[in-house]
Amino acid sequence: MTLLSDFKNFLLDSEAQTQQSRIKQEWQQLQQWFEQNIVELDSSNLDPKIAPRWQSVQTEIKREFKLLTTDILFLASARQNTTRNKRLNSIGDRLKKLSGFCQIMLNEEKK
């Protein structure tokens, strides 16, 4: 979840907003980490009672991550400040949802 917060803070940095190559690089690192550590998880080691909920949350994480990828692409093409701000708000909302889903998974894993 720290990675999500760090990425959000990075995007909110006005200097970073103008550097599309840095945004792309930071995004690729975050995406790679998620693919290696979240997407590949399975429910085989979980209590069968919580496995369906866990799979549902993981599906939502994958969906939000795909939508976030689209938002990042649209941010890169935004030329006006109002459009850019809308994209940043959308990205912030998605990052918040992803953090929430990750928290659910962590809580379920502890049970």
Biopython code that builds the backbone (N, CA, C, O; Angstrom):
import numpy as np
from Bio.PDB.StructureBuilder import StructureBuilder

atoms = [
    (1, "MET", "N", (0.819, -1.188, 0.000)),
    (1, "MET", "CA", (0.000, 0.000, 0.000)),
    (1, "MET", "C", (0.865, 1.254, 0.000)),
    (1, "MET", "O", (0.450, 2.312, -0.474)),
    (2, "THR", "N", (2.051, 1.122, 0.530)),
    (2, "THR", "CA", (2.981, 2.247, 0.514)),
    (2, "THR", "C", (3.314, 2.634, -0.920)),
    (2, "THR", "O", (3.447, 3.816, -1.237)),
    (3, "LEU", "N", (3.448, 1.635, -1.782)),
    (3, "LEU", "CA", (3.748, 1.931, -3.190)),
    (3, "LEU", "C", (2.636, 2.749, -3.828)),
    (3, "LEU", "O", (2.906, 3.653, -4.618)),
    (4, "LEU", "N", (1.395, 2.441, -3.496)),
    (4, "LEU", "CA", (0.271, 3.203, -4.043)),
    (4, "LEU", "C", (0.298, 4.641, -3.536)),
    (4, "LEU", "O", (0.077, 5.580, -4.301)),
    (5, "SER", "N", (0.568, 4.806, -2.254)),
    (5, "SER", "CA", (0.645, 6.155, -1.684)),
    (5, "SER", "C", (1.807, 6.939, -2.277)),
    (5, "SER", "O", (1.671, 8.121, -2.594)),
    (6, "ASP", "N", (2.937, 6.284, -2.425)),
    (6, "ASP", "CA", (4.100, 6.944, -3.018)),
    (6, "ASP", "C", (3.815, 7.379, -4.448)),
    (6, "ASP", "O", (4.204, 8.473, -4.858)),
    (7, "PHE", "N", (3.142, 6.530, -5.200)),
    (7, "PHE", "CA", (2.820, 6.876, -6.588)),
    (7, "PHE", "C", (1.855, 8.059, -6.633)),
    (7, "PHE", "O", (2.008, 8.963, -7.455)),
    (8, "LYS", "N", (0.873, 8.046, -5.756)),
    (8, "LYS", "CA", (-0.083, 9.163, -5.707)),
    (8, "LYS", "C", (0.641, 10.456, -5.357)),
    (8, "LYS", "O", (0.408, 11.485, -5.992)),
    (9, "ASN", "N", (1.510, 10.418, -4.363)),
    (9, "ASN", "CA", (2.270, 11.612, -3.984)),
    (9, "ASN", "C", (3.169, 12.083, -5.126)),
    (9, "ASN", "O", (3.330, 13.283, -5.351)),
    (10, "PHE", "N", (3.744, 11.134, -5.831)),
    (10, "PHE", "CA", (4.575, 11.474, -6.984)),
    (10, "PHE", "C", (3.753, 12.218, -8.034)),
    (10, "PHE", "O", (4.203, 13.230, -8.571)),
    (11, "LEU", "N", (2.551, 11.722, -8.327)),
    (11, "LEU", "CA", (1.710, 12.368, -9.334)),
    (11, "LEU", "C", (1.252, 13.759, -8.903)),
    (11, "LEU", "O", (1.053, 14.636, -9.744)),
    (12, "LEU", "N", (1.086, 13.960, -7.615)),
    (12, "LEU", "CA", (0.644, 15.262, -7.121)),
    (12, "LEU", "C", (1.762, 16.295, -7.109)),
    (12, "LEU", "O", (1.498, 17.491, -6.985)),
    (13, "ASP", "N", (3.004, 15.848, -7.236)),
    (13, "ASP", "CA", (4.143, 16.748, -7.297)),
    (13, "ASP", "C", (4.085, 17.508, -8.622)),
    (13, "ASP", "O", (4.145, 16.897, -9.689)),
    (14, "SER", "N", (3.971, 18.821, -8.561)),
    (14, "SER", "CA", (3.800, 19.629, -9.768)),
    (14, "SER", "C", (4.971, 19.480, -10.728)),
    (14, "SER", "O", (4.786, 19.542, -11.944)),
    (15, "GLU", "N", (6.151, 19.289, -10.206)),
    (15, "GLU", "CA", (7.316, 19.119, -11.075)),
    (15, "GLU", "C", (7.239, 17.784, -11.833)),
    (15, "GLU", "O", (7.566, 17.717, -13.018)),
    (16, "ALA", "N", (6.813, 16.745, -11.149)),
    (16, "ALA", "CA", (6.714, 15.422, -11.779)),
    (16, "ALA", "C", (5.623, 15.392, -12.844)),
    (16, "ALA", "O", (5.731, 14.652, -13.822)),
    (17, "GLN", "N", (4.576, 16.189, -12.660)),
    (17, "GLN", "CA", (3.455, 16.187, -13.610)),
    (17, "GLN", "C", (3.888, 16.576, -15.020)),
    (17, "GLN", "O", (3.249, 16.185, -15.997)),
    (18, "THR", "N", (4.947, 17.326, -15.127)),
    (18, "THR", "CA", (5.389, 17.775, -16.445)),
    (18, "THR", "C", (6.358, 16.795, -17.096)),
    (18, "THR", "O", (6.740, 16.985, -18.251)),
    (19, "GLN", "N", (6.750, 15.775, -16.393)),
    (19, "GLN", "CA", (7.744, 14.829, -16.897)),
    (19, "GLN", "C", (7.081, 13.494, -17.221)),
    (19, "GLN", "O", (7.043, 12.581, -16.396)),
    (20, "GLN", "N", (6.563, 13.406, -18.440)),
    (20, "GLN", "CA", (5.828, 12.209, -18.845)),
    (20, "GLN", "C", (6.679, 10.942, -18.772)),
    (20, "GLN", "O", (6.169, 9.874, -18.434)),
    (21, "SER", "N", (7.952, 11.052, -19.080)),
    (21, "SER", "CA", (8.808, 9.868, -19.044)),
    (21, "SER", "C", (8.958, 9.350, -17.612)),
    (21, "SER", "O", (9.007, 8.139, -17.398)),
    (22, "ARG", "N", (9.032, 10.253, -16.633)),
    (22, "ARG", "CA", (9.115, 9.828, -15.225)),
    (22, "ARG", "C", (7.819, 9.190, -14.765)),
    (22, "ARG", "O", (7.832, 8.202, -14.031)),
    (23, "ILE", "N", (6.696, 9.757, -15.198)),
    (23, "ILE", "CA", (5.400, 9.182, -14.841)),
    (23, "ILE", "C", (5.313, 7.762, -15.393)),
    (23, "ILE", "O", (4.900, 6.837, -14.693)),
    (24, "LYS", "N", (5.703, 7.605, -16.644)),
    (24, "LYS", "CA", (5.654, 6.291, -17.271)),
    (24, "LYS", "C", (6.572, 5.309, -16.552)),
    (24, "LYS", "O", (6.191, 4.159, -16.334)),
    (25, "GLN", "N", (7.762, 5.737, -16.185)),
    (25, "GLN", "CA", (8.722, 4.887, -15.492)),
    (25, "GLN", "C", (8.196, 4.476, -14.118)),
    (25, "GLN", "O", (8.260, 3.300, -13.760)),
    (26, "GLU", "N", (7.680, 5.424, -13.353)),
    (26, "GLU", "CA", (7.143, 5.123, -12.022)),
    (26, "GLU", "C", (5.948, 4.174, -12.137)),
    (26, "GLU", "O", (5.797, 3.246, -11.342)),
    (27, "TRP", "N", (5.109, 4.420, -13.132)),
    (27, "TRP", "CA", (3.936, 3.575, -13.343)),
    (27, "TRP", "C", (4.357, 2.146, -13.686)),
    (27, "TRP", "O", (3.782, 1.191, -13.163)),
    (28, "GLN", "N", (5.338, 1.995, -14.544)),
    (28, "GLN", "CA", (5.793, 0.659, -14.935)),
    (28, "GLN", "C", (6.350, -0.107, -13.742)),
    (28, "GLN", "O", (6.144, -1.316, -13.629)),
    (29, "GLN", "N", (7.046, 0.581, -12.861)),
    (29, "GLN", "CA", (7.574, -0.077, -11.663)),
    (29, "GLN", "C", (6.443, -0.552, -10.757)),
    (29, "GLN", "O", (6.476, -1.671, -10.244)),
    (30, "LEU", "N", (5.448, 0.300, -10.566)),
    (30, "LEU", "CA", (4.301, -0.069, -9.747)),
    (30, "LEU", "C", (3.531, -1.231, -10.377)),
    (30, "LEU", "O", (3.135, -2.176, -9.694)),
    (31, "GLN", "N", (3.331, -1.143, -11.666)),
    (31, "GLN", "CA", (2.609, -2.183, -12.386)),
    (31, "GLN", "C", (3.348, -3.526, -12.289)),
    (31, "GLN", "O", (2.723, -4.563, -12.068)),
    (32, "GLN", "N", (4.641, -3.505, -12.448)),
    (32, "GLN", "CA", (5.445, -4.721, -12.366)),
    (32, "GLN", "C", (5.337, -5.337, -10.971)),
    (32, "GLN", "O", (5.184, -6.552, -10.841)),
    (33, "TRP", "N", (5.415, -4.516, -9.943)),
    (33, "TRP", "CA", (5.306, -5.025, -8.590)),
    (33, "TRP", "C", (3.948, -5.683, -8.369)),
    (33, "TRP", "O", (3.868, -6.766, -7.788)),
    (34, "PHE", "N", (2.879, -5.030, -8.831)),
    (34, "PHE", "CA", (1.542, -5.586, -8.654)),
    (34, "PHE", "C", (1.390, -6.910, -9.392)),
    (34, "PHE", "O", (0.802, -7.854, -8.864)),
    (35, "GLU", "N", (1.909, -6.979, -10.592)),
    (35, "GLU", "CA", (1.795, -8.215, -11.361)),
    (35, "GLU", "C", (2.539, -9.354, -10.677)),
    (35, "GLU", "O", (2.076, -10.494, -10.701)),
    (36, "GLN", "N", (3.665, -9.068, -10.077)),
    (36, "GLN", "CA", (4.470, -10.103, -9.429)),
    (36, "GLN", "C", (3.941, -10.494, -8.055)),
    (36, "GLN", "O", (4.071, -11.648, -7.648)),
    (37, "ASN", "N", (3.345, -9.541, -7.336)),
    (37, "ASN", "CA", (2.996, -9.788, -5.941)),
    (37, "ASN", "C", (1.506, -9.893, -5.637)),
    (37, "ASN", "O", (1.135, -10.451, -4.604)),
    (38, "ILE", "N", (0.657, -9.381, -6.491)),
    (38, "ILE", "CA", (-0.778, -9.393, -6.217)),
    (38, "ILE", "C", (-1.534, -10.261, -7.211)),
    (38, "ILE", "O", (-2.314, -11.129, -6.819)),
    (39, "VAL", "N", (-1.307, -10.029, -8.473)),
    (39, "VAL", "CA", (-2.060, -10.739, -9.514)),
    (39, "VAL", "C", (-1.813, -12.240, -9.469)),
    (39, "VAL", "O", (-2.717, -13.031, -9.741)),
    (40, "GLU", "N", (-0.608, -12.628, -9.132)),
    (40, "GLU", "CA", (-0.242, -14.044, -9.142)),
    (40, "GLU", "C", (-0.689, -14.814, -7.900)),
    (40, "GLU", "O", (-0.547, -16.036, -7.850)),
    (41, "LEU", "N", (-1.221, -14.124, -6.908)),
    (41, "LEU", "CA", (-1.675, -14.806, -5.699)),
    (41, "LEU", "C", (-2.885, -15.679, -6.012)),
    (41, "LEU", "O", (-3.698, -15.358, -6.879)),
    (42, "ASP", "N", (-2.985, -16.778, -5.295)),
    (42, "ASP", "CA", (-4.185, -17.598, -5.445)),
    (42, "ASP", "C", (-4.741, -17.922, -4.062)),
    (42, "ASP", "O", (-4.104, -17.647, -3.045)),
    (43, "SER", "N", (-5.899, -18.491, -4.040)),
    (43, "SER", "CA", (-6.586, -18.737, -2.774)),
    (43, "SER", "C", (-6.392, -20.154, -2.261)),
    (43, "SER", "O", (-7.106, -20.573, -1.350)),
    (44, "SER", "N", (-5.455, -20.899, -2.812)),
    (44, "SER", "CA", (-5.293, -22.305, -2.441)),
    (44, "SER", "C", (-4.900, -22.498, -0.976)),
    (44, "SER", "O", (-5.223, -23.534, -0.395)),
    (45, "ASN", "N", (-4.227, -21.549, -0.375)),
    (45, "ASN", "CA", (-3.796, -21.687, 1.018)),
    (45, "ASN", "C", (-4.761, -21.047, 2.016)),
    (45, "ASN", "O", (-4.497, -21.023, 3.218)),
    (46, "LEU", "N", (-5.867, -20.537, 1.515)),
    (46, "LEU", "CA", (-6.805, -19.843, 2.391)),
    (46, "LEU", "C", (-7.895, -20.778, 2.893)),
    (46, "LEU", "O", (-8.164, -21.824, 2.302)),
    (47, "ASP", "N", (-8.502, -20.385, 3.976)),
    (47, "ASP", "CA", (-9.667, -21.089, 4.502)),
    (47, "ASP", "C", (-10.755, -21.057, 3.422)),
    (47, "ASP", "O", (-11.047, -19.991, 2.881)),
    (48, "PRO", "N", (-11.350, -22.193, 3.104)),
    (48, "PRO", "CA", (-12.383, -22.234, 2.059)),
    (48, "PRO", "C", (-13.552, -21.283, 2.313)),
    (48, "PRO", "O", (-14.263, -20.912, 1.379)),
    (49, "LYS", "N", (-13.752, -20.891, 3.557)),
    (49, "LYS", "CA", (-14.849, -19.961, 3.872)),
    (49, "LYS", "C", (-14.584, -18.560, 3.328)),
    (49, "LYS", "O", (-15.518, -17.848, 2.960)),
    (50, "ILE", "N", (-13.322, -18.167, 3.278)),
    (50, "ILE", "CA", (-13.023, -16.803, 2.823)),
    (50, "ILE", "C", (-12.504, -16.763, 1.384)),
    (50, "ILE", "O", (-12.354, -15.682, 0.816)),
    (51, "ALA", "N", (-12.230, -17.915, 0.794)),
    (51, "ALA", "CA", (-11.662, -17.952, -0.562)),
    (51, "ALA", "C", (-12.522, -17.222, -1.595)),
    (51, "ALA", "O", (-11.971, -16.473, -2.401)),
    (52, "PRO", "N", (-13.858, -17.405, -1.609)),
    (52, "PRO", "CA", (-14.653, -16.684, -2.616)),
    (52, "PRO", "C", (-14.564, -15.166, -2.466)),
    (52, "PRO", "O", (-14.464, -14.447, -3.460)),
    (53, "ARG", "N", (-14.601, -14.686, -1.237)),
    (53, "ARG", "CA", (-14.489, -13.226, -1.009)),
    (53, "ARG", "C", (-13.124, -12.731, -1.468)),
    (53, "ARG", "O", (-13.015, -11.689, -2.113)),
    (54, "TRP", "N", (-12.097, -13.479, -1.131)),
    (54, "TRP", "CA", (-10.747, -13.109, -1.506)),
    (54, "TRP", "C", (-10.605, -13.051, -3.029)),
    (54, "TRP", "O", (-9.996, -12.122, -3.560)),
    (55, "GLN", "N", (-11.166, -14.040, -3.734)),
    (55, "GLN", "CA", (-11.102, -14.058, -5.198)),
    (55, "GLN", "C", (-11.862, -12.877, -5.783)),
    (55, "GLN", "O", (-11.434, -12.290, -6.776)),
    (56, "SER", "N", (-12.987, -12.529, -5.172)),
    (56, "SER", "CA", (-13.764, -11.385, -5.634)),
    (56, "SER", "C", (-12.974, -10.084, -5.497)),
    (56, "SER", "O", (-12.970, -9.248, -6.401)),
    (57, "VAL", "N", (-12.315, -9.928, -4.366)),
    (57, "VAL", "CA", (-11.503, -8.721, -4.143)),
    (57, "VAL", "C", (-10.340, -8.682, -5.122)),
    (57, "VAL", "O", (-10.015, -7.622, -5.657)),
    (58, "GLN", "N", (-9.717, -9.815, -5.361)),
    (58, "GLN", "CA", (-8.604, -9.852, -6.307)),
    (58, "GLN", "C", (-9.074, -9.483, -7.719)),
    (58, "GLN", "O", (-8.363, -8.797, -8.454)),
    (59, "THR", "N", (-10.263, -9.939, -8.092)),
    (59, "THR", "CA", (-10.830, -9.577, -9.393)),
    (59, "THR", "C", (-11.039, -8.072, -9.493)),
    (59, "THR", "O", (-10.756, -7.470, -10.529)),
    (60, "GLU", "N", (-11.533, -7.466, -8.417)),
    (60, "GLU", "CA", (-11.726, -6.010, -8.401)),
    (60, "GLU", "C", (-10.399, -5.273, -8.491)),
    (60, "GLU", "O", (-10.308, -4.233, -9.145)),
    (61, "ILE", "N", (-9.380, -5.799, -7.846)),
    (61, "ILE", "CA", (-8.050, -5.188, -7.929)),
    (61, "ILE", "C", (-7.562, -5.202, -9.371)),
    (61, "ILE", "O", (-7.057, -4.195, -9.868)),
    (62, "LYS", "N", (-7.708, -6.327, -10.036)),
    (62, "LYS", "CA", (-7.276, -6.427, -11.441)),
    (62, "LYS", "C", (-8.044, -5.450, -12.316)),
    (62, "LYS", "O", (-7.471, -4.804, -13.193)),
    (63, "ARG", "N", (-9.355, -5.345, -12.070)),
    (63, "ARG", "CA", (-10.190, -4.429, -12.865)),
    (63, "ARG", "C", (-9.766, -2.982, -12.637)),
    (63, "ARG", "O", (-9.576, -2.233, -13.596)),
    (64, "GLU", "N", (-9.619, -2.588, -11.391)),
    (64, "GLU", "CA", (-9.203, -1.219, -11.084)),
    (64, "GLU", "C", (-7.818, -0.923, -11.650)),
    (64, "GLU", "O", (-7.546, 0.193, -12.092)),
    (65, "PHE", "N", (-6.963, -1.908, -11.633)),
    (65, "PHE", "CA", (-5.616, -1.701, -12.155)),
    (65, "PHE", "C", (-5.650, -1.462, -13.660)),
    (65, "PHE", "O", (-4.902, -0.629, -14.172)),
    (66, "LYS", "N", (-6.510, -2.183, -14.369)),
    (66, "LYS", "CA", (-6.653, -1.959, -15.814)),
    (66, "LYS", "C", (-7.209, -0.565, -16.087)),
    (66, "LYS", "O", (-6.746, 0.126, -16.994)),
    (67, "LEU", "N", (-8.198, -0.155, -15.304)),
    (67, "LEU", "CA", (-8.764, 1.179, -15.477)),
    (67, "LEU", "C", (-7.734, 2.254, -15.125)),
    (67, "LEU", "O", (-7.685, 3.307, -15.761)),
    (68, "LEU", "N", (-6.931, 1.986, -14.132)),
    (68, "LEU", "CA", (-5.865, 2.922, -13.761)),
    (68, "LEU", "C", (-4.851, 3.057, -14.890)),
    (68, "LEU", "O", (-4.354, 4.152, -15.154)),
    (69, "THR", "N", (-4.548, 1.960, -15.548)),
    (69, "THR", "CA", (-3.637, 2.001, -16.701)),
    (69, "THR", "C", (-4.189, 2.937, -17.771)),
    (69, "THR", "O", (-3.452, 3.737, -18.346)),
    (70, "THR", "N", (-5.477, 2.831, -18.030)),
    (70, "THR", "CA", (-6.121, 3.705, -19.016)),
    (70, "THR", "C", (-6.043, 5.168, -18.572)),
    (70, "THR", "O", (-5.747, 6.050, -19.378)),
    (71, "ASP", "N", (-6.306, 5.416, -17.304)),
    (71, "ASP", "CA", (-6.227, 6.786, -16.792)),
    (71, "ASP", "C", (-4.820, 7.362, -16.924)),
    (71, "ASP", "O", (-4.660, 8.545, -17.226)),
    (72, "ILE", "N", (-3.808, 6.539, -16.702)),
    (72, "ILE", "CA", (-2.422, 6.993, -16.843)),
    (72, "ILE", "C", (-2.148, 7.372, -18.304)),
    (72, "ILE", "O", (-1.493, 8.378, -18.576)),
    (73, "LEU", "N", (-2.647, 6.572, -19.228)),
    (73, "LEU", "CA", (-2.469, 6.888, -20.649)),
    (73, "LEU", "C", (-3.169, 8.189, -21.013)),
    (73, "LEU", "O", (-2.621, 9.007, -21.753)),
    (74, "PHE", "N", (-4.381, 8.381, -20.494)),
    (74, "PHE", "CA", (-5.106, 9.620, -20.772)),
    (74, "PHE", "C", (-4.420, 10.822, -20.127)),
    (74, "PHE", "O", (-4.428, 11.916, -20.691)),
    (75, "LEU", "N", (-3.830, 10.626, -18.956)),
    (75, "LEU", "CA", (-3.094, 11.712, -18.314)),
    (75, "LEU", "C", (-1.937, 12.158, -19.194)),
    (75, "LEU", "O", (-1.662, 13.351, -19.318)),
    (76, "ALA", "N", (-1.270, 11.197, -19.799)),
    (76, "ALA", "CA", (-0.127, 11.529, -20.659)),
    (76, "ALA", "C", (-0.549, 12.350, -21.868)),
    (76, "ALA", "O", (0.236, 13.142, -22.389)),
    (77, "SER", "N", (-1.789, 12.163, -22.315)),
    (77, "SER", "CA", (-2.239, 12.896, -23.498)),
    (77, "SER", "C", (-2.976, 14.191, -23.158)),
    (77, "SER", "O", (-3.340, 14.944, -24.061)),
    (78, "ALA", "N", (-3.197, 14.459, -21.887)),
    (78, "ALA", "CA", (-3.920, 15.667, -21.475)),
    (78, "ALA", "C", (-3.077, 16.907, -21.761)),
    (78, "ALA", "O", (-1.898, 16.968, -21.412)),
    (79, "ARG", "N", (-3.692, 17.878, -22.390)),
    (79, "ARG", "CA", (-2.978, 19.110, -22.741)),
    (79, "ARG", "C", (-3.431, 20.302, -21.898)),
    (79, "ARG", "O", (-2.649, 21.218, -21.642)),
    (80, "GLN", "N", (-4.681, 20.289, -21.471)),
    (80, "GLN", "CA", (-5.205, 21.405, -20.694)),
    (80, "GLN", "C", (-5.166, 21.070, -19.208)),
    (80, "GLN", "O", (-5.307, 19.912, -18.814)),
    (81, "ASN", "N", (-4.975, 22.089, -18.402)),
    (81, "ASN", "CA", (-4.895, 21.877, -16.953)),
    (81, "ASN", "C", (-6.172, 21.282, -16.378)),
    (81, "ASN", "O", (-6.110, 20.443, -15.479)),
    (82, "THR", "N", (-7.329, 21.701, -16.881)),
    (82, "THR", "CA", (-8.581, 21.159, -16.348)),
    (82, "THR", "C", (-8.699, 19.662, -16.653)),
    (82, "THR", "O", (-9.137, 18.887, -15.802)),
    (83, "THR", "N", (-8.315, 19.263, -17.849)),
    (83, "THR", "CA", (-8.347, 17.843, -18.214)),
    (83, "THR", "C", (-7.342, 17.073, -17.376)),
    (83, "THR", "O", (-7.633, 15.983, -16.883)),
    (84, "ARG", "N", (-6.179, 17.636, -17.224)),
    (84, "ARG", "CA", (-5.123, 17.004, -16.426)),
    (84, "ARG", "C", (-5.577, 16.818, -14.976)),
    (84, "ARG", "O", (-5.349, 15.766, -14.379)),
    (85, "ASN", "N", (-6.219, 17.840, -14.419)),
    (85, "ASN", "CA", (-6.707, 17.758, -13.043)),
    (85, "ASN", "C", (-7.796, 16.690, -12.899)),
    (85, "ASN", "O", (-7.836, 15.974, -11.899)),
    (86, "LYS", "N", (-8.675, 16.585, -13.893)),
    (86, "LYS", "CA", (-9.702, 15.537, -13.864)),
    (86, "LYS", "C", (-9.058, 14.152, -13.873)),
    (86, "LYS", "O", (-9.483, 13.256, -13.144)),
    (87, "ARG", "N", (-8.042, 13.991, -14.693)),
    (87, "ARG", "CA", (-7.339, 12.700, -14.763)),
    (87, "ARG", "C", (-6.635, 12.391, -13.444)),
    (87, "ARG", "O", (-6.674, 11.260, -12.960)),
    (88, "LEU", "N", (-5.997, 13.397, -12.873)),
    (88, "LEU", "CA", (-5.325, 13.201, -11.592)),
    (88, "LEU", "C", (-6.320, 12.828, -10.493)),
    (88, "LEU", "O", (-6.024, 11.986, -9.645)),
    (89, "ASN", "N", (-7.500, 13.455, -10.510)),
    (89, "ASN", "CA", (-8.533, 13.106, -9.531)),
    (89, "ASN", "C", (-9.007, 11.676, -9.724)),
    (89, "ASN", "O", (-9.185, 10.937, -8.756)),
    (90, "SER", "N", (-9.208, 11.291, -10.972)),
    (90, "SER", "CA", (-9.634, 9.926, -11.277)),
    (90, "SER", "C", (-8.583, 8.916, -10.834)),
    (90, "SER", "O", (-8.909, 7.874, -10.266)),
    (91, "ILE", "N", (-7.323, 9.233, -11.099)),
    (91, "ILE", "CA", (-6.225, 8.358, -10.691)),
    (91, "ILE", "C", (-6.179, 8.266, -9.165)),
    (91, "ILE", "O", (-5.988, 7.184, -8.610)),
    (92, "GLY", "N", (-6.353, 9.385, -8.503)),
    (92, "GLY", "CA", (-6.370, 9.384, -7.034)),
    (92, "GLY", "C", (-7.476, 8.512, -6.475)),
    (92, "GLY", "O", (-7.270, 7.784, -5.504)),
    (93, "ASP", "N", (-8.666, 8.585, -7.093)),
    (93, "ASP", "CA", (-9.790, 7.747, -6.664)),
    (93, "ASP", "C", (-9.480, 6.270, -6.853)),
    (93, "ASP", "O", (-9.772, 5.453, -5.979)),
    (94, "ARG", "N", (-8.897, 5.930, -7.975)),
    (94, "ARG", "CA", (-8.564, 4.523, -8.250)),
    (94, "ARG", "C", (-7.487, 4.010, -7.283)),
    (94, "ARG", "O", (-7.554, 2.875, -6.811)),
    (95, "LEU", "N", (-6.503, 4.856, -6.999)),
    (95, "LEU", "CA", (-5.461, 4.462, -6.057)),
    (95, "LEU", "C", (-6.047, 4.251, -4.655)),
    (95, "LEU", "O", (-5.624, 3.353, -3.927)),
    (96, "LYS", "N", (-7.014, 5.080, -4.290)),
    (96, "LYS", "CA", (-7.674, 4.930, -3.002)),
    (96, "LYS", "C", (-8.452, 3.607, -2.951)),
    (96, "LYS", "O", (-8.408, 2.895, -1.948)),
    (97, "LYS", "N", (-9.164, 3.284, -4.039)),
    (97, "LYS", "CA", (-9.890, 2.017, -4.102)),
    (97, "LYS", "C", (-8.927, 0.833, -4.019)),
    (97, "LYS", "O", (-9.177, -0.132, -3.296)),
    (98, "LEU", "N", (-7.826, 0.916, -4.765)),
    (98, "LEU", "CA", (-6.841, -0.163, -4.727)),
    (98, "LEU", "C", (-6.270, -0.351, -3.325)),
    (98, "LEU", "O", (-6.075, -1.482, -2.879)),
    (99, "SER", "N", (-6.007, 0.736, -2.641)),
    (99, "SER", "CA", (-5.507, 0.644, -1.264)),
    (99, "SER", "C", (-6.531, -0.041, -0.369)),
    (99, "SER", "O", (-6.180, -0.868, 0.473)),
    (100, "GLY", "N", (-7.786, 0.307, -0.556)),
    (100, "GLY", "CA", (-8.851, -0.320, 0.222)),
    (100, "GLY", "C", (-8.952, -1.815, -0.044)),
    (100, "GLY", "O", (-9.106, -2.608, 0.885)),
    (101, "PHE", "N", (-8.866, -2.196, -1.308)),
    (101, "PHE", "CA", (-8.919, -3.617, -1.658)),
    (101, "PHE", "C", (-7.720, -4.365, -1.085)),
    (101, "PHE", "O", (-7.860, -5.487, -0.599)),
    (102, "CYS", "N", (-6.556, -3.750, -1.140)),
    (102, "CYS", "CA", (-5.361, -4.385, -0.566)),
    (102, "CYS", "C", (-5.524, -4.562, 0.937)),
    (102, "CYS", "O", (-5.115, -5.580, 1.495)),
    (103, "GLN", "N", (-6.119, -3.574, 1.589)),
    (103, "GLN", "CA", (-6.348, -3.676, 3.029)),
    (103, "GLN", "C", (-7.303, -4.825, 3.341)),
    (103, "GLN", "O", (-7.101, -5.549, 4.316)),
    (104, "ILE", "N", (-8.330, -4.997, 2.529)),
    (104, "ILE", "CA", (-9.265, -6.112, 2.710)),
    (104, "ILE", "C", (-8.518, -7.436, 2.600)),
    (104, "ILE", "O", (-8.716, -8.340, 3.412)),
    (105, "MET", "N", (-7.656, -7.540, 1.586)),
    (105, "MET", "CA", (-6.910, -8.783, 1.404)),
    (105, "MET", "C", (-5.994, -9.051, 2.592)),
    (105, "MET", "O", (-5.886, -10.191, 3.045)),
    (106, "LEU", "N", (-5.340, -8.023, 3.097)),
    (106, "LEU", "CA", (-4.472, -8.197, 4.252)),
    (106, "LEU", "C", (-5.272, -8.640, 5.482)),
    (106, "LEU", "O", (-4.831, -9.506, 6.237)),
    (107, "ASN", "N", (-6.434, -8.045, 5.673)),
    (107, "ASN", "CA", (-7.274, -8.404, 6.805)),
    (107, "ASN", "C", (-7.788, -9.835, 6.701)),
    (107, "ASN", "O", (-7.848, -10.557, 7.696)),
    (108, "GLU", "N", (-8.160, -10.236, 5.484)),
    (108, "GLU", "CA", (-8.651, -11.602, 5.269)),
    (108, "GLU", "C", (-7.544, -12.610, 5.499)),
    (108, "GLU", "O", (-7.776, -13.692, 6.037)),
    (109, "GLU", "N", (-6.347, -12.253, 5.091)),
    (109, "GLU", "CA", (-5.205, -13.156, 5.236)),
    (109, "GLU", "C", (-4.867, -13.402, 6.702)),
    (109, "GLU", "O", (-4.392, -14.478, 7.064)),
    (110, "LYS", "N", (-5.115, -12.393, 7.548)),
    (110, "LYS", "CA", (-4.797, -12.513, 8.972)),
    (110, "LYS", "C", (-5.795, -13.382, 9.719)),
    (110, "LYS", "O", (-5.484, -13.902, 10.791)),
    (111, "LYS", "N", (-6.981, -13.545, 9.171)),
    (111, "LYS", "CA", (-8.035, -14.311, 9.865)),
    (111, "LYS", "C", (-7.732, -15.775, 9.906)),
    (111, "LYS", "O", (-8.515, -16.552, 10.452)),
]
sb = StructureBuilder()
sb.init_structure("model")
sb.init_model(0)
sb.init_chain("A")
sb.init_seg("    ")
for serial, (resi, resn, name, xyz) in enumerate(atoms, 1):
    if name == "N":
        sb.init_residue(resn, " ", resi, " ")
    sb.init_atom(name, np.array(xyz, "f"), 0.0, 1.0, " ", f" {name:<3s}", serial, name[0])
structure = sb.get_structure()
